[in-house]
Amino acid sequence: MGYDKMILRMVNADQLLKEIFYHYPLNTVNISALRFFFSNPYQRALIVDRNGRVQFLDPYSEEALGLRPGEAKDRPVSEILPDSSLPRVLRTGEPITGRLFRVGQKEMISAAYPLITDGELLGAVGRVLFRSIEEFEAVYREVQRERGKKQHSFKFISDEYRARYTFKDVIFQSEAMKCVIETAKKASRLGKDVLIVGETGTGKELLAHSIHNEGAFRMC
């Protein structure tokens, strides 16, 4: 079956929109959003058929390339955008994301995806992820700041719960306490959980830290 005939056999526009939105309402807001995705100053959209000929190019890209409205239709994408990754996607059937390419004097970061229906490659679609290197760098800096905040928070929590004391910090005089320390040191060598009981203020936390650090030291 020819490509155009197959398209004609596909659902009509109303049915297609219903399939796109599925369980969500087919209302004015969603229709406007769909129009926005294909024609807005913040993104770029380029669609080619299986032969690499342009089937759609957003108006802002047309203007940037010095083309009249609709002038790109059926022209080879390599003729309009020599650096496009769409021909490669058509050859391999694999998507390409995060690729740097040049449009005139401007560098952008793009993504290209194959259009596959019922296992058949119909074409490919390309879009711009970042309109400039500066835009990408701004996002990267923001990610690094957020990552730094998380690492700082993790370090704060780690420091808060880190075992700070050792057996050297335990000060005692009685023989009974000496026996407790010796038992605790033996427990630290076993690598087992230890239950410490006692009244408030008797130093249970200090002893627990000491057991933990003694065991950690022996494992190193």
C-alpha positions as CSV (number, residue, x, y, z in Angstrom):
1,M,0.0,0.0,0.0
2,G,1.3,3.4,-0.9
3,Y,2.3,5.9,1.7
4,D,-0.3,8.5,0.9
5,K,-3.1,5.8,0.6
6,M,-2.1,4.5,4.0
7,I,-2.4,8.0,5.5
8,L,-5.9,8.4,3.9
9,R,-7.0,5.1,5.6
10,M,-6.0,6.5,8.9
11,V,-8.6,8.0,11.2
12,N,-10.1,11.4,10.4
13,A,-8.8,14.5,12.2
14,D,-11.5,14.3,15.0
15,Q,-10.8,10.7,15.7
16,L,-7.0,11.3,15.6
17,L,-7.3,14.1,18.2
18,K,-9.4,11.8,20.4
19,E,-6.7,9.1,20.2
20,I,-4.0,11.6,21.1
21,F,-5.7,12.9,24.2
22,Y,-7.2,9.4,25.0
23,H,-8.8,9.7,28.5
24,Y,-8.4,13.5,28.6
25,P,-11.0,15.9,27.3
26,L,-10.9,17.2,23.7
27,N,-11.5,20.8,24.7
28,T,-10.4,24.2,23.6
29,V,-7.4,24.3,26.0
30,N,-6.0,21.0,24.8
31,I,-6.5,21.9,21.1
32,S,-4.8,25.2,21.7
33,A,-1.9,23.4,23.4
34,L,-1.5,21.1,20.4
35,R,-1.3,24.1,18.1
36,F,1.2,25.7,20.5
37,F,3.5,22.6,20.3
38,F,3.8,23.0,16.6
39,S,3.9,26.8,16.3
40,N,5.4,28.8,19.1
41,P,8.6,31.0,19.5
42,Y,10.1,28.8,22.2
43,Q,10.4,25.5,20.3
44,R,11.2,24.3,16.7
45,A,9.5,21.5,14.9
46,L,10.5,19.8,11.7
47,I,8.8,16.7,10.2
48,V,10.1,14.7,7.2
49,D,8.8,11.7,5.3
50,R,10.7,8.4,4.9
51,N,12.6,10.0,1.9
52,G,13.8,12.9,4.0
53,R,11.5,15.4,2.4
54,V,10.1,18.2,4.5
55,Q,6.4,17.8,5.4
56,F,6.3,20.5,8.1
57,L,8.5,23.3,9.3
58,D,7.3,25.7,12.0
59,P,6.9,29.3,10.9
60,Y,9.6,30.6,13.2
61,S,12.2,28.3,11.7
62,E,11.0,29.3,8.2
63,E,11.7,32.9,9.1
64,A,15.1,32.1,10.6
65,L,16.1,30.3,7.5
66,G,14.8,33.0,5.2
67,L,12.0,30.9,3.7
68,R,8.5,31.9,2.7
69,P,5.6,30.2,4.5
70,G,5.4,26.6,3.1
71,E,8.5,27.0,0.9
72,A,10.2,24.1,2.6
73,K,7.5,21.6,1.7
74,D,8.8,18.5,-0.2
75,R,12.4,19.8,-0.2
76,P,15.1,17.5,1.0
77,V,15.9,18.3,4.6
78,S,19.7,18.1,3.9
79,E,19.2,21.0,1.4
80,I,17.6,23.2,4.0
81,L,19.5,22.1,7.0
82,P,22.8,20.4,6.0
83,D,23.7,19.6,9.6
84,S,20.4,17.9,10.4
85,S,20.5,14.5,12.1
86,L,17.1,13.5,10.6
87,P,18.7,11.6,7.6
88,R,20.7,9.5,10.1
89,V,17.5,8.7,12.0
90,L,15.8,7.6,8.8
91,R,18.7,5.3,8.0
92,T,19.0,3.7,11.5
93,G,15.5,4.1,12.9
94,E,17.1,5.1,16.2
95,P,16.5,8.4,18.0
96,I,19.2,11.0,18.5
97,T,19.0,13.3,21.5
98,G,21.1,16.1,22.9
99,R,23.0,16.8,19.6
100,L,24.7,20.1,19.0
101,F,24.0,21.5,15.5
102,R,24.3,24.9,13.7
103,V,21.7,26.9,12.0
104,G,23.3,29.8,10.2
105,Q,25.5,31.4,12.8
106,K,23.6,30.0,15.8
107,E,24.3,26.8,17.7
108,M,21.4,24.8,19.1
109,I,20.9,21.5,20.9
110,S,18.4,19.3,19.2
111,A,16.6,15.9,19.3
112,A,15.4,13.7,16.4
113,Y,13.0,10.8,16.6
114,P,11.7,8.2,14.1
115,L,8.0,8.0,13.3
116,I,7.1,4.4,13.3
117,T,3.6,3.0,12.9
118,D,2.8,-0.8,12.9
119,G,6.6,-1.5,12.7
120,E,7.0,0.7,9.5
121,L,9.2,3.8,9.4
122,L,7.1,6.6,8.1
123,G,9.4,9.5,8.7
124,A,11.1,11.4,11.4
125,V,10.5,14.5,13.6
126,G,13.1,16.9,14.9
127,R,12.8,19.5,17.6
128,V,15.1,22.0,19.3
129,L,15.7,21.3,23.0
130,F,17.8,24.4,23.7
131,R,17.9,27.4,21.3
132,S,21.4,28.4,22.3
133,I,24.5,27.1,24.2
134,E,23.8,29.9,26.7
135,E,20.3,28.6,27.4
136,F,21.7,25.1,28.0
137,E,24.5,26.4,30.2
138,A,21.9,28.3,32.3
139,V,19.9,25.1,32.8
140,Y,23.2,23.2,33.6
141,R,24.1,25.8,36.3
142,E,20.7,25.5,37.9
143,V,21.0,21.7,38.0
144,Q,24.4,22.0,39.6
145,R,23.1,24.4,42.2
146,E,20.2,22.0,43.1
147,R,22.7,19.1,43.2
148,G,24.9,21.1,45.5
149,K,22.0,21.8,47.8
150,K,21.2,18.1,48.0
151,Q,24.8,17.1,48.7
152,H,25.0,19.8,51.4
153,S,21.8,18.5,53.0
154,F,23.1,14.9,52.9
155,K,26.4,16.0,54.5
156,F,24.5,17.8,57.3
157,I,22.4,14.7,58.0
158,S,25.5,12.5,57.9
159,D,27.4,14.8,60.3
160,E,24.4,14.9,62.6
161,Y,24.1,11.2,62.9
162,R,27.8,10.3,62.6
163,A,29.3,8.4,65.6
164,R,31.5,11.0,67.3
165,Y,32.8,9.2,70.4
166,T,35.3,6.4,71.0
167,F,36.2,4.4,74.0
168,K,38.9,7.0,74.8
169,D,36.1,9.5,75.6
170,V,34.6,7.2,78.2
171,I,35.7,8.3,81.7
172,F,35.1,5.9,84.5
173,Q,36.6,4.7,87.8
174,S,34.6,1.7,89.0
175,E,35.5,-1.9,88.2
176,A,31.9,-2.5,87.1
177,M,32.3,0.1,84.4
178,K,35.6,-1.3,83.4
179,C,33.9,-4.7,82.8
180,V,31.2,-2.9,80.7
181,I,33.9,-1.3,78.5
182,E,35.7,-4.7,78.0
183,T,32.4,-6.4,77.1
184,A,31.6,-3.5,74.7
185,K,34.9,-3.8,73.0
186,K,34.4,-7.6,72.5
187,A,30.9,-6.8,71.1
188,S,32.4,-4.4,68.6
189,R,34.5,-7.2,67.2
190,L,31.5,-9.4,66.5
191,G,29.8,-7.2,63.9
192,K,26.4,-7.9,65.5
193,D,23.6,-5.6,66.7
194,V,24.0,-4.6,70.3
195,L,21.2,-3.6,72.7
196,I,22.3,-1.1,75.4
197,V,19.9,-0.5,78.3
198,G,20.2,1.9,81.2
199,E,18.7,4.9,82.8
200,T,18.8,8.3,81.2
201,G,22.1,10.1,81.5
202,T,24.2,7.0,82.1
203,G,26.1,7.3,78.8
204,K,24.3,4.9,76.5
205,E,24.8,7.1,73.4
206,L,28.5,7.5,74.2
207,L,28.9,3.8,74.5
208,A,27.0,3.1,71.3
209,H,29.2,5.5,69.4
210,S,32.3,3.9,70.8
211,I,31.2,0.4,69.8
212,H,30.4,1.6,66.3
213,N,33.7,3.4,65.8
214,E,35.7,0.6,67.3
215,G,34.1,-1.9,64.9
216,A,34.6,0.5,61.9
217,F,38.3,0.9,62.8
218,R,38.8,-2.9,62.8
219,M,37.2,-3.3,59.4
220,C,39.5,-0.8,57.8
